[in-house]
Amino acid sequence: MYRITKEFHLSASHQLDHLPADHQCARLHGHNYVVVVELAAESLNDDGFVRDYHDLSPLKRYIDETLDHRHLNEVFGHSKVTSEFLAKHFYDWCKQRFPETSSVRISETPKTWAEYKP
């Protein structure tokens, strides 16, 4: 199995207001998120790629235009915008456009991340 990954960055705020008031994530706060998309294929295409990295440019545009420097609760219309939610959201978004998508990892900090891999 061949695998490639590409990393994207965004800064955004969120608030998990369904948590107890004394939970640090219940307060409005932000992260410098790192989104890592993995694509996999049994064989390479005619150009010798799983997929050309440049083909992932629409994801960069989506992040920059829709999510970067935004309040994610407002973007998604709810307060359960967790890293787990974001990993699945990005997976679904990518899978529709890039069938080779195999997993998505979202890091909130250098030491914490969530991953969605069906």
C-alpha positions in Angstrom: 0.0 0.0 0.0 1.3 3.4 -1.0 0.6 6.3 1.4 1.1 10.1 1.1 0.3 12.8 3.6 0.0 16.5 3.4 -0.2 19.0 6.3 -2.4 22.1 6.5 -2.6 24.8 9.2 -5.4 27.0 10.5 -6.0 29.2 13.5 -9.6 29.2 14.9 -11.5 29.6 18.1 -14.2 27.4 19.6 -16.1 26.9 22.8 -17.4 23.7 24.2 -20.2 25.3 26.2 -22.0 22.0 26.9 -19.2 21.2 29.3 -19.2 22.2 33.0 -18.4 25.9 33.5 -15.1 25.1 35.3 -13.8 23.0 32.4 -11.1 24.9 30.5 -12.6 24.1 27.1 -16.0 25.6 28.2 -14.4 29.0 27.8 -13.9 30.7 24.5 -10.4 29.7 23.3 -8.4 29.1 20.2 -5.9 26.7 18.6 -3.4 26.6 15.9 -4.7 23.5 14.3 -2.7 21.1 12.2 -4.7 19.0 9.7 -2.9 16.0 8.2 -4.6 14.2 5.4 -3.4 10.8 4.4 -4.2 9.2 1.0 -3.5 5.6 0.1 -3.6 3.4 -3.0 -2.7 -0.1 -3.9 -1.0 1.1 -7.0 0.3 4.3 -8.5 -1.3 6.3 -11.2 0.2 6.8 -14.6 2.3 9.7 -13.3 3.8 7.5 -10.5 1.7 9.2 -7.7 -0.9 8.1 -5.3 -2.2 11.6 -6.2 -0.4 14.8 -7.1 0.0 16.9 -4.0 -1.1 19.9 -6.0 -4.5 18.3 -6.5 -5.1 19.0 -2.7 -5.1 22.7 -3.3 -8.9 22.9 -3.0 -8.6 21.8 0.6 -6.2 24.7 1.3 -8.7 27.1 -0.3 -11.5 25.7 1.8 -9.5 26.0 5.0 -8.4 29.6 4.2 -11.8 30.8 3.0 -14.1 29.0 5.4 -12.3 28.1 8.6 -9.1 30.0 9.2 -9.4 32.8 11.8 -13.1 32.0 12.4 -15.1 31.0 15.4 -15.9 27.3 14.6 -19.1 27.2 16.6 -20.5 29.8 14.2 -19.2 28.1 11.1 -20.7 24.7 12.0 -23.7 26.0 13.9 -23.2 24.0 17.1 -20.9 23.9 20.2 -19.6 20.4 19.9 -16.7 21.3 17.5 -14.2 19.0 19.0 -11.0 17.7 17.3 -12.9 14.4 16.8 -15.7 16.2 15.0 -13.2 18.1 12.9 -11.3 15.0 11.9 -14.5 13.4 10.6 -15.6 16.6 8.9 -12.3 16.9 7.0 -12.3 13.2 6.2 -15.8 13.4 4.7 -14.9 16.6 2.8 -11.7 15.1 1.4 -13.2 11.7 0.6 -15.8 13.3 -1.7 -13.1 15.0 -3.7 -10.2 12.6 -3.3 -11.3 8.9 -3.1 -7.9 7.8 -2.0 -8.4 9.6 1.4 -7.7 7.0 4.1 -7.4 9.1 7.3 -7.3 12.6 8.7 -5.5 13.8 11.9 -6.3 17.0 13.6 -3.8 18.4 16.2 -4.9 21.1 18.7 -1.4 21.2 20.2 1.9 19.5 19.4 1.0 16.9 22.0 -2.7 16.2 21.3 -4.6 15.1 18.3 -7.6 13.2 17.1 -7.7 11.0 14.1 -10.6 9.6 11.9 -9.8 6.5 10.0 -12.8 4.3 8.9 
